[in-house]
Amino acid sequence: MNDNIIKANGTPVIGPHTVNKVIYLVLAFFLGGFGIHKFYARRPLAGIICVLFCWTCIPLIWSLISFVIALFTPSDSLGNIEA
């Protein structure tokens, strides 16, 4: 499902959960245990859950799974993915 909208001049408007793939991958890999990549993807509830449970290493596993999924998700022409 693509939520991007094209303006009259041809420039795309980023949809509600479209993020830059490279930035998302870096955040998920290095700061994923704290849920920073979820905040970047505009999913604050998931980010708060990661922050609350960061001491259990469950968010770290969750972020590694998110990293692998995002790694193999094809990006659009601007390098964005839906996260």
C-alpha positions as a Python dict, from the first residue, in 0.01 Angstrom:
ca = {
    (1, 'M'): (0, 0, 0),
    (2, 'N'): (152, 330, -107),
    (3, 'D'): (33, 639, 83),
    (4, 'N'): (245, 883, -115),
    (5, 'I'): (56, 1167, -281),
    (6, 'I'): (194, 1349, -584),
    (7, 'K'): (153, 1726, -592),
    (8, 'A'): (70, 1914, -910),
    (9, 'N'): (437, 2001, -969),
    (10, 'G'): (534, 1633, -953),
    (11, 'T'): (700, 1626, -610),
    (12, 'P'): (591, 1345, -382),
    (13, 'V'): (456, 1410, -36),
    (14, 'I'): (577, 1160, 221),
    (15, 'G'): (301, 943, 363),
    (16, 'P'): (224, 893, 731),
    (17, 'H'): (473, 612, 797),
    (18, 'T'): (725, 655, 518),
    (19, 'V'): (1083, 689, 638),
    (20, 'N'): (1429, 703, 486),
    (21, 'K'): (1557, 346, 467),
    (22, 'V'): (1921, 420, 554),
    (23, 'I'): (1837, 634, 857),
    (24, 'Y'): (1586, 374, 979),
    (25, 'L'): (1843, 94, 943),
    (26, 'V'): (2111, 288, 1131),
    (27, 'L'): (1872, 378, 1413),
    (28, 'A'): (1738, 22, 1437),
    (29, 'F'): (2087, -127, 1448),
    (30, 'F'): (2256, 112, 1691),
    (31, 'L'): (1969, 250, 1904),
    (32, 'G'): (1700, -10, 1848),
    (33, 'G'): (1721, -142, 2202),
    (34, 'F'): (1573, 189, 2315),
    (35, 'G'): (1311, 205, 2038),
    (36, 'I'): (1450, 517, 1870),
    (37, 'H'): (1372, 375, 1524),
    (38, 'K'): (1006, 341, 1627),
    (39, 'F'): (990, 708, 1727),
    (40, 'Y'): (1152, 798, 1392),
    (41, 'A'): (886, 594, 1211),
    (42, 'R'): (617, 797, 1396),
    (43, 'R'): (508, 502, 1610),
    (44, 'P'): (538, 655, 1958),
    (45, 'L'): (348, 382, 2142),
    (46, 'A'): (589, 115, 2019),
    (47, 'G'): (878, 346, 2107),
    (48, 'I'): (751, 399, 2460),
    (49, 'I'): (707, 23, 2506),
    (50, 'C'): (1068, -28, 2394),
    (51, 'V'): (1193, 236, 2637),
    (52, 'L'): (997, 83, 2926),
    (53, 'F'): (1129, -266, 2857),
    (54, 'C'): (1482, -181, 2739),
    (55, 'W'): (1632, -354, 3043),
    (56, 'T'): (1485, -691, 2932),
    (57, 'C'): (1662, -705, 2590),
    (58, 'I'): (1326, -780, 2426),
    (59, 'P'): (1333, -446, 2237),
    (60, 'L'): (1683, -535, 2115),
    (61, 'I'): (1553, -856, 1958),
    (62, 'W'): (1252, -666, 1821),
    (63, 'S'): (1483, -405, 1666),
    (64, 'L'): (1703, -669, 1503),
    (65, 'I'): (1393, -824, 1347),
    (66, 'S'): (1284, -478, 1229),
    (67, 'F'): (1633, -421, 1091),
    (68, 'V'): (1629, -740, 884),
    (69, 'I'): (1277, -672, 754),
    (70, 'A'): (1370, -315, 656),
    (71, 'L'): (1696, -433, 500),
    (72, 'F'): (1512, -656, 255),
    (73, 'T'): (1223, -416, 192),
    (74, 'P'): (1263, -247, -146),
    (75, 'S'): (1276, 131, -131),
    (76, 'D'): (1107, 376, -364),
    (77, 'S'): (1286, 616, -598),
    (78, 'L'): (1362, 851, -309),
    (79, 'G'): (1509, 578, -86),
    (80, 'N'): (1205, 563, 143),
    (81, 'I'): (1026, 262, 284),
    (82, 'E'): (705, 218, 478),
    (83, 'A'): (794, 121, 832),
}
